[in-house]
Amino acid sequence: MYYFDEAGFTLTPSVPYAWQMTGQSLPLPSSSSRRINVLGFMNKANDSYFHSVIGSVSSDTVIAAFDRFSETRDPSSLSLVFVDNSPLHHSQAFQTRQDDWMLNGVIVCYLPAYSPELNLIEILWRKIKYEWLPWSAYESFSALQEALASILVNFGNKYQITFG
């Protein structure tokens, strides 16, 4: 079983809260930037596949990610891929390709509507944004690209999620 979703990363840091000494300011680097969108497949064993694009995500982008993922699968074993109900996952083009992916052993399953807590890859996106990306990643777009690439390459080894 794999969980699929998209997440976007920019130079605007994701900081839910911070502590500082009374009377001191805690400056946060922030600027507008291009967007790195990561499309990811992840299972509970931290096996993963990522497809990154700079800019917006369309049905074609999602289809390309599924095409590449399905090419890595052994067609004799099934891989269920759970997706949310984003319009990108319900487009005619996406639905037309599902039979092709099934021939490679990849079966698309839809999660119930309005239930992001059931999509376990959401935990990964939260860990990256709130815990694993260092402050230095927000110094420049290239620093963000490098830090994000390092996390994605090392996910499953240096960076792990333990599912109970």
N, C-alpha and C positions, 0 to 999 in steps of 0.2 A: 504494500500500500504506500502510495506517495501522496503528498499534498502539494498543490500548485497554487501560486499566487504571484502577484506583481507588487513591487514596492519601489518608491521613488526616493532619491537622495539628492539633496542640494546643499549649498553652502549655508543655508539657514539651519543652525543646529537644533536638534530635538532634545530639549532639556525640560523635563517636566517640573523640576524645582531645583533650588540650590540654596546652600547655607552660606552666610557671610557674616563677618564680624560687624557689630553695630557701628554705624558711621563710615563703613567702607563700602565701596562699589565693587561689584564683580562684573567686569566687562565681558561680554560674550561676542566673539567675532561673528559677524553675520553680513552677508551680502547676497544680492541676487546673482543667480548663476544658471548655467544650463542644468539640466536634470539628468541624472543617471537613473535609468529604470532597470531594475533587476527582475527578471522572470525566473522563478525558482521551482524546482521539484525537490522535495525532501521526504525522507521516511523516518520512522522512529529510531532507526539504527544510525542516524546522521549521514546516511548515504544521500548524496545530493547531485544535482545538475543545475547549473546556472547559465542564463543567457542574458547578457547586458546590452542595453542600447542607450545611446545619448539622444534625448529628445522624447517625443511622445510614443505611446504604445497603441497599436491598432490591432485589428483582428489578424492582419497579415503577420505582425510581429509575434503574436501568440501562436499562430499556426507554425511559423518558422521554429519557435522554441519547441513545440510538440513534435515537429518533424525530426529535429536533431535528437531530442530525447528518445523518440521511438526507434531511431537508428541505433542507439546504444543498447537497446533491450534484446534479450534472447527471445525470439518469437515463440519458443516452446514453453516459456513460463509467462504467466500473466502478471501484469503490473496494473493495479487499479490506481487511477489518479483522480483524487477528489479535488473538485474546483468549486468556487463560489458561483453565484448567479449573476456575475457581471455581464453586461450586454456583450462584451467581447467574447464571452464563452457561450453565448447563445446566438451569435451571428450565423447567418446562413452558410458563409464560407467555412466557419469553424465546424459546424455540425456536418457539413458535407465531407470533411476530412476524417471524421471519427471512424469510418469503416476502414480506411487505409491504415490508421494507427492500430486498429484492432488486429489487422493482419500481422502486425509486428508485436502483438501481445500487450498492447496498451489500451486499456478500457477507461473511458472517461465516465466518472460518476459525479453527479451534482449533489452538493450539500443542501440541506434545507435553507430556505430563504431566511435572511436576517439572523444568521448564526455563525458569525466569524470565529467564535470561540471553538467551533468544531474543526476549523482549519488550522492544524498544528504549525504550519509554516509561519503563521502570524507571530508565534513565539520567537522564531528566528529573526524576523524583521524587528521586533521590539528589542531583542538582545543587541542586535547590531546598532540600532539607532541610539539606545539609551545606555548601553554598557560597553560595547566593544570598540566603537569608533573613538579614537583618541581626539583630544582637543586640537591637536596639530592637523587633523584632517580638514579642519575648516579654514585653514590659512589660505588655501588656493584650490582651484578646481582640480589641478593635477594632483595635489596632496590628497584630496578626497578620492579621486580615482584610484590612486595607489593604495591608500588605506583600505578602501572597500574591496579592491581586488585581492589584497593580502588576506583579509578576513574570509572571503569566499573560497580562495584556494586552500586555506588552512581549516575550513569548516570540516568537522569530523575528526580532526587531529588536535590542533591547538585550541580550537573553539568547538565546544560541544554543548549539546542540550541533553539532559538526563530526563527521560520520560518515565514516570512511575508506573 
